[in-house]
Amino acid sequence: MHVAKAIWASASAVLLSSFATTAFARSNCTNSTLEFFMTSDGLHYAYEYHPAQGLNQTFLFFHGFPSFHRDWDHQVAALIAQGYGTLAPDLLGYGRSDKPTDISIYNGKRLAGHLNELLDHIGLDHVIGVGHDYGSAVLSRMVVYYQEKFEGLIFLSVGYRAPGGFFDIDAINANGVHLNGIMSFGYWYFLWRYDAPMVLRNHLDSFWHLVWPVNTTVWPVHLNPLGAARAWLTADTRTDDPEYMDLGYKEEWKAWMSLPNATESALQFHRGHLIGLDVADDELLTDEDWMLDMPVLTIGGLNDSASRHEFMRETEQWTRAGYRHENLEGGHWLALESTPEVNALLLDFVRSR
């Protein structure tokens, strides 16, 4: 039996009580539960926080592109039912957090500083960091600068991104073609274009269906190849929503994505990578700064064509306190589409420490 499936089976009795509360908890994970925090440089973050019971650990969740804190609704419900704390912010440029368009603000060190301030504001000295997609990149930067705050790390879909060096999108795509026959990030070239925010804004429903299509066969044809994303959007293509998707999530996403600057601010992470926004800071770090001195778990989706699960194992070379990798049946949005397995892995990770 696959290790992840074995863990899920052994944890099923515990998770049943968690799932019993999931529907209630998710229905209450709306704007009414959000709190707001202002950083020392005047930017506002929205976040959802549930304190831990007793001496239990707290999980810090970072969502990916182009989503928001509700990616983690299922995990939040399961963990708080077991007495663990959760903190899930809307990252800068997303959800109900501020949406500055100045690309320099999205520097990784600066974002890490914001989120460390949030931990200090709440009074959290130690957390288990969980990142997905873009959130994995933010978590990677935060742990480099504030390693003492983390007692464990979990990366979904995208592994640890060690500092040092320019993000060479051309080389990454060439490698994807060589290994798998398709580009991994062909859509990044579209996101860099000057008119991308306008195209996304004018075709918001089509953008939704490209990001969360009915199944995992859409991306290899309509997201990964060069020019495919623009063609999908300008044709205003739609699909059915995937079975795992919650209507409330969709409505809330469309509401904040329709706010001023939302489609531009949501792209600044990608654009910052393409211009080497973090390179100057990275060059000041030593090899020792890159190392991870806490347990690390990576979780990949076997059907994820954008973030290949094979590449996640590169994380292991940076770990010194234990590393484990698991693959799940699913695509890119594992927290939503492989909920029981992800929840079981999170609980097993925290309990095995």
Secondary structure, DSSP 8 states (H G I E B T S, - for coil): --HHHHHHHHTHHHHHHHHHHHHHHHHT-SGGG-EEEE-TTS-EEEEEEE--STT--EEEEE--TT--GGGGHHHHHHHHHTT-EEEEE--TTSTTS-----GGGG-HHHHHHHHHHHHHHHT-S-EEEEEETHHHHHHHHHHHH-GGGEEEEEEESS----S-S---HHHHHHHHHHHHSS-SSTTHHHHHSTTHHHHHHHTHHHHHHHHS-SSTTSHHHHTSSTTHHHHHHHTT------TT--HHHHHHHHHHHTSTTHHHHTTHHHHHHHTTTTHHHHTT--HHHH-B-S-EEEEEETT-SSS-HHHHGGGGGGBSS-EEEEEESS-S-HHHHSHHHHHHHHHHHHHT-
